[in-house]
Amino acid sequence: MGSTASALIRGKVGPRRKALTGVLTELVDSIVSGELREGALLPAEESLLKRFQVSRTTLRESLQHMVALGLIQATPRAGTVVQPKTAWNLLDPVVLSSALRHNRERGFYDSLADARALIEPEAARLAALSASPRSLAAIGNAFADMVDSQGRDTQAWSEADLSFHASIIEASDNWVYRQFIVAIRAALLASFQITNRASQSHEEAIDLHRDVYDAIRSRRPEEAGTAMRRLIDRAREDMSRALTDTFDKAERDMP
């Protein structure tokens, strides 16, 4: 699930690399935010060169990345056209990061929860069957960090929560599941940051995660899968509540 853009972000930092990343990020954000809508033409090359103050090579390479991401399509007669959302590679970190800043549609997060519900209970079951001592230690360390975070509304909790789920998927020893967590890492962290502000108590959240961890380290695969399903179901409820609060606030703030 790697991409040209994610490889770009991981590339060696230097003046040209930094410029390339900056141009790509800003152009992607223009499209994902809706500033440039489906079917719109990108500004002419000379206009973009003036806007970004980069070389023609850097600009053209950025546009090539965007073509690879499904965001734009260059045509001989029409020019460079913004593609429909269905063509975008939303799992690319650059696109996904922008989508998380601008997207508050329930369907976006429902799709994430649906994917988690398919993959994570089975990953927990597999981890209970075959996790190595090192993998179990990683899960345990992440759980301990959650306990030590002193509350669900902290960045430390969200990062420990992400580490907990990522460690379980890593312990499943399934390369497809591992690619899943790599692809949606940013989305998962963002969703945790949203749900962790919802009303579920810190103690209840700890109990749900402890049930998963205890079942995995005790080698009880079916219980591990069931516990993970309960955890994701609760996360779905928290997300729905958090988004409802967000929508209600937005409506109240409208002039």
Secondary structure, DSSP 8 states (H G I E B T S, - for coil): ---HHHHHHHS---HHHHHHHHHHHHHHHHHHTTSS-TT-B---HHHHHHHHT--HHHHHHHHHHHHHTTSEEEETTTEEEE--GGGS-TTSHHHHHHHHHH---HHHHHHHHHHHHHHHHHHHHHHHHH--HHHHHHHHHHHHHHHHT-STTSHHHHHHHHHHHHHHHHHTT-HHHHHHHHHTHHHHHHHHHHHTTSS--HHHHHHHHHHHHHHHHTT-HHHHHHHHHHHHHHHHHHHHHHHHHHHHHHHHH--
